[in-house]
Amino acid sequence: MTDGAYRPGNSFLHRVDPRVKLLLLGGLIVCLFSASNPQRLFLISCLWFAAAGTTIRGVYDVWRIIRMLRWLLLFTLILHLFFTPGRTLFGTSWLSYDGLLLGLMINTQLVLAVLLSLLLAWTTRPEALALGVTTLLAPLQRFKVPVKEAGGMLMLVLHFFPLIQNEVAVLKSERQKECSGVMSGFKGWLQNIEPLLNRLFDRADQLANDIVSGADVLAGIESQGDPVFDRSSLILAFLGMLMIFLLWQV
């Protein structure tokens, strides 16, 4: 949740239309998981660092994401290392060289997919993100799909994540003052589960009451943004899709 929070800034990515970013993200994800060689992954990695370098500390964030996903990445690598047929390692019959390469490629795809998605979250306000999704899915309203309602729910979820983060931070600071040691820290967390849930329920009720009373929580769905792409957004979307097409050819 901490890594998914919006990071204020005035970079180029912050100023790009959220709908363009959503479209380009979808194209990059498809291009990423259809890669059959490491060259395309390397180019997408360079693209991410070029974009992230203008907004955040790229290398540090990559390391944090790898640490967060380390057990998933390790399990994926071991699974392919032992169960993928093909060339073997060190003259053994149970260590697959092709599995090692495939596992490394899949792990790279997973990490890049998370980083690309987080780059969208880091540079797009929750209101703008929910509005962009709602605008892109607006044609589905002709088929009686509740697009605006889904956009409102998305905005509520995105608004509630920072509340969870704040409550966890408060409980963590209290636990550090009261507990010391591994077992006492574990017991402290167990004891704080019920207070955490109670606080979250209270904050959810407060948020719901604010909405009912007319607070400007969901105003972005109705009042922000232009439903029509401007010229600069169209040009940027065209250039982005052209870049994705060129990556597809690698």
Secondary structure by P-SEA (a helix, b strand, c coil): cccccccccccccccccaaaaaaaaaaaaaaaaacccaaaaaaaaaaaaaaaccccaaaaaaaaaaaaaaaaaaaaaaaaacccccccccccccccaaaaaaaaaaaaaaaaaaaaaaaaaacccaaaaaaaaaaaaccccccccaaaaaaaaaaaaaaaaaaaaaaaaaaaaaaaaccccaaaaaaaaaaaaaaaaaaaaaaaaaaaaaaaacccccccccccccccccaaaaaaaaaaaaaaaaaaac
